[in-house]
Amino acid sequence: MARILYLHQHFSTPDGATGTRSHAMARALAQRGHAVTLACGQWQGSVTGLAGPFRRGCRSGEVAGFELIEFAIPCSNGMGLAARASAFLRYAGRATWLAAREPWDLVIASSTPLTVALPALAARRLRGTPFLFEIRDPWPELPAALGLSTPGLLPAMNRLTTAACRRAATVVALTAGMGATALARGTAPERLHVIGQGCDLDLFGPQIPPSRPEHAGSQEMLAVYAGAHGRANGLHLLLDVAARLRASGERRVRLVLVGEGGEKPALMADAAARGLDNVTFLKPLPKRDLARLLAGSQLGLLCLAPVPEFAEWTAPNKLMDYLAAGLPVLSNVPGEAARLLAEGCGETWPDASGLAAALTRFAAHPYRRAAMGEAARLLALRRFDRRLLAARFVAAAESAMLPRPATALTHLVRA
């Protein structure tokens, strides 16, 4: 049995409204027999499962078979860059103290934010503790693609990412494209594992009782987008789609946008100014409530800003939720997501005109829509069952704790 420190600032249980990958992976490690301590902050929409007061800025308890330490460090997508950076650094500082004070057998550093690599690198330097570096978003490549230009920030990110990729005993990337960035930064191929997002087949699926927004018409096809409302998501495109549907007289389709983010006020104002009564905005929903909404919906929407790098560098949670719920998916995202949907469970169109026409076809052909939904669920069962991916993650973590082979130089020195 190994003592593992799992660092993920944005942790949540399935009772929250955000991703639950670290919950599933930590639980799988604990079920394997390892003693797991997961340290997190307070991410908007997350539910950690802990209650009671914070003492000296943290609280702790057992969740799903592992120890959870929650630092009183709020963070959200709605914060400005300076506030978020402060939250990232505060968490990194608390996590560094935790990582360095005890003889852990392994530290797992799950990014984003990238600053989670700091405590892992510190534990390696101070105690020789091996670490697993998980790349959920490629930094600084992704911020650079979005036009981030804060002086000195991108070079600092570049140095930190390179150090993490070179010094990690194991690197886990969510897509092959992310894995390619790790290889380019010095990760040895034998230390790289590509383990994508998974589907929670118990939480989402045909067994879940459906629900619909109160004001949604009983005959309307609900097309749901569930995720962040930030600049990177490009959701003004969906408002353009709604405007085209309204202008064409299409009344069978309602777009439902679920989530929060810095762009949401502007999106709601734009929708109101344009009279888009076929768009509904909902607050972030706990995963269990989202599962019921998806069970009562007919289609999932995947949308990102038109940034070429997104094609191979993104792994949206929402796509896995749609597949698990048995929904066909309509997307504007090229690359890996488009190749997946081309297997019979969705369509990809780059612009508002194509997306609006596709929604009209989906509304007019419910049997075709249902067939694609069945294909989506089958794909979730066969390839993206989170339990299978968690087993691969456990194997990757255990490989990080194995003694690393001596180099040829070491043999020469010993001779």
C-alpha positions in Angstrom: 0.0 0.0 0.0 1.4 3.4 -1.0 0.7 6.8 0.5 -0.4 9.1 -2.3 -1.0 12.8 -2.2 -3.4 13.9 -5.0 -3.4 17.6 -5.8 -6.3 19.0 -7.7 -7.5 22.5 -6.9 -10.9 22.1 -8.6 -12.1 18.8 -7.0 -15.8 18.0 -6.7 -18.0 15.1 -5.9 -20.9 14.2 -8.2 -23.1 16.4 -6.0 -21.4 19.4 -7.6 -21.8 21.1 -10.9 -18.3 20.7 -12.3 -16.0 17.8 -13.4 -15.6 14.8 -11.3 -12.6 13.1 -12.8 -10.3 13.4 -9.8 -13.1 12.1 -7.6 -13.3 8.9 -9.7 -9.5 8.5 -10.0 -8.9 9.0 -6.2 -11.7 6.6 -5.4 -10.2 4.0 -7.7 -6.7 4.4 -6.1 -8.3 3.9 -2.7 -10.2 0.9 -3.8 -6.9 -0.6 -5.0 -5.7 -0.3 -1.4 -3.6 2.9 -1.5 -3.9 5.5 1.2 -5.0 8.6 -0.7 -5.1 12.2 0.5 -6.6 14.6 -1.9 -6.1 18.4 -1.4 -8.3 20.9 -3.1 -9.6 24.5 -3.0 -13.1 25.9 -3.3 -14.0 25.9 -7.0 -17.2 27.5 -8.0 -19.9 24.9 -8.5 -18.0 22.2 -6.7 -19.3 20.2 -3.7 -16.5 18.5 -1.7 -18.7 16.6 0.7 -17.1 18.2 3.7 -19.1 20.3 6.2 -18.2 22.2 9.3 -16.0 25.2 10.0 -12.6 25.8 8.5 -9.7 25.9 11.1 -6.6 27.7 10.1 -7.8 27.9 6.6 -8.7 24.2 6.0 -11.0 21.4 6.9 -10.7 17.7 6.3 -12.6 14.4 6.4 -13.2 11.2 4.6 -14.9 11.2 1.1 -15.5 8.1 -1.0 -12.8 6.1 0.9 -10.0 8.6 0.8 -9.0 11.6 2.9 -9.9 15.0 1.6 -8.3 18.3 2.7 -10.1 21.4 1.5 -8.3 24.8 1.7 -10.5 27.9 2.1 -9.3 29.3 -1.2 -12.3 30.4 -3.4 -11.8 30.4 -7.2 -14.1 30.7 -10.2 -14.1 31.4 -13.9 -15.8 34.7 -13.2 -12.8 36.1 -11.4 -10.4 38.4 -13.1 -6.9 37.2 -14.1 -5.2 38.8 -11.1 -7.7 37.2 -8.6 -7.5 33.8 -10.2 -3.7 33.9 -10.3 -3.7 34.8 -6.6 -5.9 31.9 -5.8 -3.7 29.5 -7.8 -0.6 30.7 -6.0 -2.2 30.5 -2.6 -3.2 26.9 -3.2 0.2 26.1 -4.5 1.8 27.4 -1.4 -0.5 25.4 1.0 0.0 22.3 -1.2 3.8 22.7 -1.2 3.8 22.7 2.6 1.7 19.6 2.6 3.7 17.8 -0.1 7.1 18.5 1.6 6.2 17.8 5.2 5.5 14.0 4.9 7.2 11.1 3.1 4.6 10.5 0.4 5.3 7.6 -2.0 3.7 9.6 -4.9 2.4 13.0 -5.6 -0.2 13.4 -8.3 -0.4 16.9 -9.7 -3.5 17.5 -11.9 -3.4 20.6 -14.0 -5.2 23.0 -14.5 -4.1 25.3 -13.0 -0.5 24.8 -14.0 0.7 26.1 -10.6 -0.2 22.6 -9.2 3.2 21.5 -10.6 5.1 23.7 -8.1 4.4 21.5 -5.0 5.1 18.3 -7.0 8.5 19.7 -8.1 9.2 20.9 -4.6 8.5 17.4 -3.1 10.7 15.8 -5.7 13.6 18.2 -4.9 13.3 18.2 -1.1 12.4 14.5 -0.6 13.0 12.7 -3.8 9.2 12.0 -4.1 8.2 10.8 -7.6 5.2 12.6 -9.1 2.6 12.0 -11.8 1.8 15.2 -13.8 -1.6 15.2 -15.4 -2.2 17.5 -18.3 -5.9 18.5 -18.6 -5.2 21.6 -20.7 -1.9 22.4 -22.4 -0.4 25.4 -20.7 1.1 27.8 -21.9 0.1 26.7 -25.4 -3.7 27.2 -24.9 -3.4 30.7 -23.2 -1.0 31.7 -26.0 -3.5 30.6 -28.6 -6.2 32.7 -26.9 -4.0 35.7 -27.1 -2.8 36.0 -23.5 -0.2 38.8 -23.5 0.6 39.5 -19.9 4.3 40.4 -19.8 6.5 37.7 -18.5 3.6 35.3 -17.8 3.9 33.0 -20.8 7.7 32.5 -20.4 7.2 31.6 -16.8 4.5 29.1 -17.7 6.8 27.7 -20.4 9.6 27.0 -17.9 7.3 25.5 -15.3 5.6 23.2 -17.9 8.9 22.0 -19.3 10.2 21.3 -15.8 7.1 19.3 -14.9 7.2 17.3 -18.2 10.9 16.5 -17.9 11.0 15.6 -14.2 7.7 13.7 -13.8 8.0 10.0 -13.3 4.8 9.7 -15.4 2.8 12.1 -17.5 -0.9 11.5 -18.1 -2.5 13.5 -21.0 -6.2 13.7 -21.8 -5.7 13.7 -25.6 -3.0 12.6 -28.0 -2.6 16.3 -28.9 -1.9 17.2 -25.3 0.5 14.2 -25.2 2.4 15.6 -28.2 3.0 18.8 -26.3 4.5 16.8 -23.4 6.8 14.9 -25.7 8.0 18.1 -27.3 8.9 19.3 -23.8 11.0 16.3 -23.0 8.7 13.6 -21.6 10.1 10.2 -22.6 7.6 8.3 -24.7 7.6 5.4 -22.3 6.5 7.7 -19.5 3.5 9.1 -21.3 0.0 7.7 -20.9 -3.0 9.1 -22.9 -6.1 8.6 -20.8 -9.1 10.5 -21.9 -12.2 11.8 -20.2 -14.6 9.0 -19.2 -18.4 8.5 -19.0 -20.2 8.1 -15.7 -22.6 5.4 -16.8 -24.3 5.2 -13.5 -25.0 8.9 -13.2 -26.1 9.5 -16.8 -28.2 7.2 -19.0 -31.6 5.9 -19.9 -32.2 4.8 -16.3 -32.4 8.4 -15.1 -35.9 10.0 -14.7 -36.2 13.0 -17.1 -36.8 16.7 -16.3 -37.3 19.8 -18.5 -37.3 23.5 -17.8 -40.7 24.7 -16.7 -41.2 27.1 -19.6 -40.0 24.6 -22.3 -42.8 23.6 -24.6 -43.8 19.9 -24.4 -43.2 19.5 -28.2 -39.9 21.4 -28.3 -36.6 19.6 -29.0 -34.2 20.7 -26.3 -30.6 21.2 -27.4 -28.5 21.6 -24.3 -25.1 23.2 -23.8 -23.8 22.4 -20.3 -20.5 24.0 -19.4 -18.5 27.2 -18.9 -19.7 30.4 -20.4 -16.2 32.0 -21.0 -14.4 33.5 -23.9 -12.9 30.2 -25.0 -16.4 28.7 -25.4 -17.5 31.0 -28.1 -21.2 30.8 -27.1 -22.2 33.9 -29.1 -22.2 31.5 -32.0 -25.2 29.6 -30.4 -27.1 32.9 -30.2 -26.5 33.4 -33.9 -27.9 29.9 -34.4 -31.0 30.7 -32.4 -31.5 33.9 -34.4 -31.3 32.0 -37.7 -33.9 29.5 -36.3 -36.2 32.3 -35.2 -35.9 34.1 -38.6 -36.7 30.9 -40.5 -39.8 30.3 -38.4 -38.4 27.2 -36.8 -40.4 26.8 -33.5 -39.6 23.2 -32.7 -36.1 23.9 -31.2 -35.1 25.4 -27.9 -31.5 26.0 -27.0 -30.7 25.5 -23.2 -27.5 27.0 -22.0 -26.5 25.7 -18.5 -23.5 27.1 -16.6 -21.6 30.1 -15.5 -18.7 32.2 -16.6 -17.4 35.7 -17.4 -19.3 35.9 -20.7 -22.7 34.9 -19.3 -24.0 38.5 -18.5 -23.1 39.6 -22.0 -24.7 36.5 -23.6 -28.0 37.1 -21.6 -28.0 40.7 -22.6 -27.4 39.9 -26.2 -30.2 37.3 -26.3 -32.6 39.7 -24.7 -31.7 42.6 -27.1 -32.2 40.3 -30.1 -35.5 38.9 -28.7 -34.3 35.3 -28.7 -37.2 33.7 -26.9 -36.0 30.2 -28.1 -33.0 30.4 -25.7 -33.1 29.5 -22.1 -30.3 30.2 -19.6 -29.9 28.1 -16.5 -27.6 28.3 -13.6 -25.0 25.6 -13.1 -26.7 22.4 -12.1 -25.4 19.7 -9.8 -24.4 16.6 -11.8 -27.4 14.6 -10.7 -29.8 17.4 -11.7 -27.9 17.8 -15.0 -28.4 14.1 -15.6 -32.1 14.5 -15.3 -32.1 17.5 -17.7 -30.1 15.5 -20.3 -32.5 12.6 -19.9 -35.4 15.0 -20.7 -33.5 16.6 -23.7 -33.0 15.4 -27.2 -29.5 16.7 -28.2 -26.2 17.9 -26.7 -24.4 21.0 -28.0 -20.6 21.3 -28.0 -19.2 24.7 -28.8 -15.8 26.3 -28.6 -14.3 29.6 -30.0 -12.8 29.1 -33.5 -9.2 28.6 -32.2 -7.4 26.1 -34.4 -5.4 24.7 -31.5 -8.7 23.6 -29.8 -9.0 20.8 -32.4 -6.6 18.4 -30.7 -6.0 20.1 -27.3 -9.4 20.0 -25.7 -11.2 17.1 -23.9 -14.6 18.5 -22.8 -16.4 16.8 -19.9 -19.7 17.8 -21.5 -19.1 15.6 -24.5 -18.7 12.5 -22.3 -21.9 13.4 -20.3 -23.9 13.7 -23.6 -22.6 10.3 -24.8 -23.4 8.7 -21.5 -26.9 10.2 -21.5 -27.5 8.7 -25.0 -27.8 12.1 -26.8 -26.7 12.8 -30.3 -24.2 15.7 -30.3 -24.1 18.8 -32.6 -20.7 20.5 -32.5 -18.6 23.2 -34.2 -15.3 21.7 -32.9 -13.0 20.1 -35.5 -10.3 17.5 -34.8 -10.6 14.7 -32.2 -14.2 15.6 -31.3 -15.3 15.7 -34.9 -13.7 12.3 -35.6 -15.6 10.8 -32.7 -19.0 12.2 -33.8 -18.4 11.0 -37.3 -18.7 7.5 -35.9 -22.5 7.9 -36.1 -23.4 9.8 -32.9 -23.4 13.4 -34.1 -22.5 16.1 -36.6 -20.0 18.9 -36.9 -20.6 22.2 -38.6 -18.3 25.2 -38.4 -20.7 28.0 -38.7 -24.2 29.2 -37.6 -25.8 28.5 -40.9 -24.7 24.8 -40.8 -25.6 24.4 -37.2 -29.1 25.9 -37.6 -29.8 23.7 -40.6 -28.6 20.6 -38.7 -30.9 21.5 -35.8 -33.9 21.8 -38.1 -33.1 18.3 -39.6 -32.8 16.8 -36.1 -36.1 18.3 -35.1 -37.8 16.9 -38.3 -36.4 13.4 -38.0 -36.9 12.0 -34.5 -36.1 8.4 -35.5 -32.7 9.4 -37.0 -32.1 11.4 -33.9 -32.9 8.5 -31.6 -30.7 6.1 -33.7 -27.7 8.5 -33.2 -28.5 8.7 -29.5 -28.3 4.9 -29.3 -25.0 5.0 -31.1 -23.7 7.6 -28.6 -24.7 5.4 -25.6 -23.1 2.4 -27.2 -19.9 4.3 -27.7 -19.9 5.4 -24.1 -20.3 1.8 -23.0 -17.7 0.3 -25.2 -14.9 2.9 -25.1 -15.4 5.5 -22.5 -16.6 3.7 -19.4 -14.9 5.7 -16.6 -14.3 2.6 -14.6 -12.1 1.2 -17.3 -10.2 4.5 -17.7 -9.8 4.7 -13.9 -8.1 1.3 -14.0 -5.6 2.6 -16.5 -5.0 5.7 -14.4 -4.3 3.5 -11.4 -1.8 1.5 -13.4 -0.1 4.7 -14.6 0.2 6.0 -11.0 1.6 2.7 -9.8 4.2 2.7 -12.7 5.3 6.2 -11.4 6.3 4.6 -8.1 8.5 1.9 -9.7 12.3 2.3 -9.5 13.5 4.0 -12.6 16.1 2.1 -14.7 19.6 3.2 -14.1 21.1 5.1 -17.1 24.1 4.0 -19.0 26.0 6.9 -17.4 25.2 5.6 -13.9 26.5 2.1 -14.9 29.7 3.7 -16.1 30.2 5.6 -12.9 29.6 2.6 -10.8 32.1 0.5 -12.9 
